[in-house]
Amino acid sequence: MALSVRDERITMKYGAGGRAMRSLIQEIFHDGLVTDDAPGEITLRAMDDGAALRLGSRWLVLTTDSHVVHPLFFPGGDIGRLAISGTVNDLAMMGATDVLALTCAVIIEEGFSRDDLSRIQRSMRLACEQAGARIVTGDTKVMGKGEIDGIVINTTGVALTDRVVPDSALGDGDRLIVTGTIGDHGMAVMAKRLGLAIEGTLESDVTPINALVRSALDAVPGAIVAMKDPTRGGVASALHEMAEKSGVGIIVDELALPVTDAVRATCELLGIDPLHVANEGKAVLGVRPDAVDAVLSALHHHPLGASAAVIGACTTARPGSIILDTGFGRRLLAEPEGEPLPRIC
């Protein structure tokens, strides 16, 4: 995959999700570091949410993520809750919903508030309790004033699963489900950063969703064939990745997209499509058509899945393309070059 613009220097768009970031990873890290895989393994070659290595009769799933959100505290969460949720959710997207352990590395800027650091620690602990996870080891570094912006947190997670779910196994006729309202995290962070006064509740959805995903997987074993969490780049970027890797087209029903009034109003104010906005407590599931009702029912019975909805279907037409059905016609949905707001997670 070629970069749309061959910049000599790395700009913010290359870390903000979407086509630019995927191209950078493909050209620099993927092509330079990829190795031969054992049969069935998922590693860097797949560019999935994590890696899956055979361990006896089961799979060991690993993932790692670094978090640089600005501001550090936002409606509905903070960088600590984000760090735990992001890694737990990446494991869940591979089918590994029971977390063995997490690691945590923290890089702190000289002069950072001890009270804020304690607040972040408490938030991480609560998120771990909600996920049924624990941090077992870590690392701490302090950088000079101005050498980083506040704090950077890296978390790594490991888990075991009997069945790995990739993001690349969609087939003709499979349905796409989103597990809740979209755009909440990105718009909450953006409103806080820009000081926007928006009517209604505008809060991040940041939360561990491994229990929600477990309920969906258990509804009809084997019925969920692909999963992706729509973080940077939003649902649009997630769907583009899934469609491209699976060799299918996806038709999205715009009228079926679950969006809160507050998110919709903020997006309209800023001229941003909710499909391009980051989420931190949602998943996109590819489901066999005969199991859609059962999976959707399982999601609706979980507190985090009350707004889950079927948003589209796979087709053999236009492989790799996302077609948006607006109710008045159809158009191609472009993949964002990068997240509209950098440093979102």
C-alpha positions in Angstrom: 0.0 0.0 0.0 1.6 3.3 -1.0 1.3 6.5 0.9 -0.9 9.1 -0.7 1.7 11.7 0.1 5.4 10.7 0.6 6.2 13.2 3.3 9.9 13.5 4.3 8.9 14.2 7.9 6.3 12.4 10.0 3.3 14.6 10.7 0.4 14.2 13.1 -1.8 12.5 10.6 0.5 9.4 10.6 -0.4 8.7 14.2 -4.1 9.5 14.0 -5.6 6.4 12.4 -6.9 6.0 8.9 -5.1 5.5 5.6 -1.9 7.5 6.4 -1.1 5.6 9.6 -1.8 2.2 8.0 0.5 3.1 5.1 3.3 4.2 7.4 3.1 1.0 9.4 3.0 -1.1 6.2 6.0 0.6 4.6 8.3 1.1 7.6 7.4 -1.4 10.4 5.6 -4.2 8.5 7.9 -4.5 5.6 11.0 -4.1 7.8 10.1 -6.4 10.7 7.7 -9.1 9.4 8.9 -12.7 9.7 7.6 -16.1 8.6 4.6 -17.2 10.7 3.8 -20.7 11.9 0.6 -22.1 10.4 -2.5 -20.3 11.7 -0.5 -17.6 13.7 -1.5 -14.0 13.6 1.4 -11.6 13.8 2.6 -8.3 12.4 2.0 -9.6 8.9 -1.8 -9.5 9.5 -1.8 -5.9 11.0 -4.6 -7.0 13.3 -5.4 -5.7 16.8 -2.8 -8.1 18.3 -0.9 -11.3 17.8 -2.0 -14.9 18.3 0.5 -17.6 18.9 -0.2 -21.3 19.3 0.3 -22.5 22.9 -0.6 -26.2 23.1 -4.2 -26.6 22.1 -5.0 -22.9 22.8 -3.9 -19.5 21.5 -1.9 -17.0 23.4 -3.0 -13.5 22.4 -0.8 -10.4 22.9 -1.4 -6.8 22.3 0.3 -3.5 23.3 -0.8 0.2 23.1 0.5 3.6 24.0 -1.7 6.4 25.1 -1.2 10.2 24.6 -4.7 11.7 24.9 -5.1 15.5 25.3 -6.6 16.6 27.6 -5.7 13.9 30.1 -9.1 14.2 31.8 -12.3 14.4 29.8 -16.0 13.8 30.3 -16.4 10.1 31.0 -12.8 9.2 31.6 -9.1 10.0 31.6 -5.8 8.6 30.2 -5.7 5.9 32.9 -9.1 4.4 32.1 -8.2 4.7 28.4 -5.0 2.8 28.8 -6.6 -0.2 30.5 -9.7 -0.2 28.3 -7.8 0.1 25.0 -5.6 -2.9 25.7 -8.4 -5.1 27.2 -10.6 -4.3 24.2 -7.8 -5.1 21.7 -7.5 -8.5 23.3 -11.3 -8.9 23.1 -11.3 -8.1 19.4 -9.1 -11.2 18.9 -11.6 -13.4 20.8 -9.6 -13.3 24.0 -12.0 -11.9 26.6 -10.5 -13.4 29.8 -7.4 -11.3 30.5 -4.4 -13.2 32.0 -2.4 -10.1 32.9 -1.5 -6.5 31.9 1.8 -4.6 32.1 2.0 -0.8 32.5 4.8 1.5 31.6 4.5 5.2 32.5 6.6 8.1 31.3 6.1 11.2 33.3 7.1 14.8 32.6 9.1 16.6 35.3 6.7 18.8 37.3 3.6 16.6 36.8 1.1 16.9 39.6 1.3 14.0 42.1 -2.5 14.4 42.8 -3.2 14.0 39.0 -0.9 10.9 39.0 -2.8 9.4 41.9 -6.1 10.2 40.2 -5.0 8.4 37.1 -3.8 5.4 39.1 -7.3 5.1 40.8 -8.9 5.2 37.4 -6.7 2.5 36.1 -7.5 0.3 39.1 -11.3 0.8 38.7 -11.0 -0.1 35.0 -9.0 -3.2 35.9 -11.7 -4.3 38.3 -14.4 -3.8 35.7 -12.4 -5.9 33.2 -11.5 -8.6 35.6 -7.8 -7.9 34.8 -4.7 -7.1 36.9 -1.5 -5.3 36.3 1.4 -7.6 37.2 4.5 -5.6 36.2 5.6 -2.3 34.8 8.1 0.5 34.4 8.3 4.2 35.3 10.5 6.9 33.7 10.7 10.7 34.3 11.6 13.0 31.5 12.7 16.6 31.7 10.3 19.6 31.6 9.1 20.0 28.0 10.6 16.7 26.7 7.1 15.2 26.7 3.6 16.6 27.3 2.5 15.5 30.7 2.4 11.8 30.7 2.5 8.8 28.3 1.2 5.4 29.3 1.9 2.1 27.6 -0.1 -1.0 28.5 0.5 -4.6 27.2 -2.0 -7.4 27.6 -1.9 -11.2 27.4 -4.8 -13.7 27.3 -5.7 -17.2 26.2 -8.5 -18.3 24.0 -9.7 -21.4 22.3 -10.7 -19.6 19.1 -9.0 -16.6 17.5 -11.3 -14.1 15.7 -9.4 -12.1 13.0 -10.5 -8.9 11.3 -10.2 -10.5 7.9 -12.7 -13.3 7.6 -15.9 -11.5 6.3 -17.8 -13.2 3.5 -20.6 -12.5 1.1 -23.9 -11.9 3.1 -22.3 -11.5 6.5 -23.9 -8.7 8.5 -22.1 -5.9 10.4 -23.1 -5.0 13.9 -21.9 -2.0 15.9 -22.3 -2.6 19.6 -23.5 0.9 20.5 -23.6 4.6 19.6 -20.7 5.9 17.7 -18.5 9.0 18.0 -18.9 9.5 21.7 -15.2 9.4 22.7 -13.9 11.7 19.9 -16.6 14.3 20.3 -16.3 14.3 24.1 -12.5 14.9 23.9 -12.9 17.5 21.1 -15.6 19.4 23.0 -13.4 19.5 26.1 -10.3 20.5 24.2 -12.1 23.3 22.3 -14.3 24.5 25.2 -17.5 23.9 23.3 -20.8 24.3 25.1 -23.1 21.6 23.8 -26.7 20.9 24.9 -27.2 17.4 26.1 -24.8 14.8 27.6 -21.5 14.4 25.7 -19.3 11.8 27.4 -16.7 9.4 26.2 -17.7 5.8 25.9 -14.3 4.6 27.2 -14.8 1.3 29.0 -13.6 -2.3 28.9 -16.0 -4.3 26.7 -14.6 -7.8 27.1 -17.6 -9.0 29.0 -19.9 -7.6 26.3 -17.9 -9.3 23.6 -17.9 -12.5 25.5 -21.7 -12.5 25.6 -21.9 -12.0 21.9 -19.4 -14.7 21.2 -21.3 -17.1 23.4 -24.7 -16.4 21.8 -23.9 -18.6 18.8 -20.4 -20.2 18.9 -18.5 -19.5 15.7 -21.1 -17.1 14.3 -18.9 -14.0 14.8 -16.3 -14.2 12.0 -14.5 -10.9 12.3 -14.2 -8.1 14.9 -12.6 -4.6 15.0 -12.7 -1.8 17.5 -13.4 1.5 15.8 -10.8 3.7 17.6 -8.7 6.1 15.6 -10.4 6.8 12.2 -13.7 5.6 13.6 -16.1 3.1 12.1 -15.2 4.2 8.6 -11.6 3.2 9.1 -12.5 -0.1 10.8 -14.8 -1.1 8.0 -12.2 -0.2 5.3 -9.6 -2.4 7.0 -12.1 -5.3 7.4 -13.3 -5.0 3.8 -9.9 -4.7 2.2 -8.4 -7.7 4.1 -11.5 -9.8 3.6 -11.9 -9.0 -0.1 -15.5 -7.9 0.2 -17.5 -4.7 -0.3 -19.7 -3.4 2.6 -23.0 -1.6 2.2 -23.7 0.6 5.2 -27.2 1.7 6.1 -26.7 5.3 7.2 -30.2 5.5 8.8 -29.4 2.5 11.0 -26.3 4.1 12.5 -26.8 4.7 16.3 -25.7 8.3 17.1 -26.7 10.3 20.1 -28.3 13.8 19.6 -25.3 15.4 21.3 -22.8 13.7 19.1 -24.8 14.4 16.0 -25.1 18.1 16.9 -21.4 18.5 17.7 -20.4 16.7 14.4 -22.7 19.0 12.4 -21.3 22.1 14.2 -17.7 21.0 13.3 -18.4 19.5 9.9 -17.3 16.0 10.9 -18.9 12.7 9.9 -19.6 10.6 13.0 -18.3 7.6 11.0 -14.8 9.2 11.1 -14.8 9.8 14.9 -12.9 7.6 17.4 -14.7 5.3 19.8 -13.2 3.6 22.9 -16.0 1.4 24.1 -17.5 -0.1 21.0 -16.9 -2.9 18.6 -17.7 -3.7 15.0 -18.7 -7.4 14.6 -19.0 -9.4 11.4 -21.8 -12.0 11.9 -23.1 -14.8 9.9 -26.6 -13.8 8.6 -28.4 -16.8 10.2 -27.1 -15.8 13.7 -27.7 -12.0 13.6 -30.8 -12.0 15.7 -29.3 -14.2 18.5 -26.1 -12.1 18.6 -28.0 -8.8 18.6 -30.3 -10.1 21.4 -27.3 -11.1 23.5 -25.8 -7.6 23.1 -29.1 -5.9 23.9 -29.3 -7.9 27.2 -25.9 -6.5 28.3 -25.9 -2.9 29.8 -23.2 -1.8 27.4 -25.0 -3.2 24.3 -28.5 -1.6 24.6 -27.9 0.5 21.5 -26.4 -2.2 19.4 -27.6 -2.2 15.8 -27.1 -3.9 12.4 -25.5 -1.3 10.2 -24.6 -3.1 7.0 -24.0 -6.2 5.0 -21.1 -7.7 2.9 -21.2 -8.1 -0.8 -19.0 -9.4 -3.6 -19.5 -6.1 -5.4 -16.6 -3.6 -5.3 -14.2 -5.5 -3.0 -12.5 -3.2 -0.5 -15.1 -0.5 -0.9 -17.6 0.9 1.6 -20.8 2.0 0.1 -23.0 4.3 2.1 -26.8 4.0 1.5 -28.2 7.3 2.6 -31.8 6.3 2.1 -31.9 8.7 -1.0 -29.1 7.1 -2.9 -25.7 5.5 -2.6 -22.1 6.9 -2.5 -18.7 5.6 -1.7 -17.5 6.3 1.9 -13.9 7.4 1.8 -11.5 6.2 4.5 -10.2 9.2 6.4 -6.5 10.2 5.9 -6.3 10.6 9.6 -8.4 11.2 12.7 -10.0 14.7 12.6 -8.6 15.3 16.0 -5.0 14.1 16.8 -4.0 12.8 20.2 -7.4 11.2 20.8 -6.2 8.0 22.5 
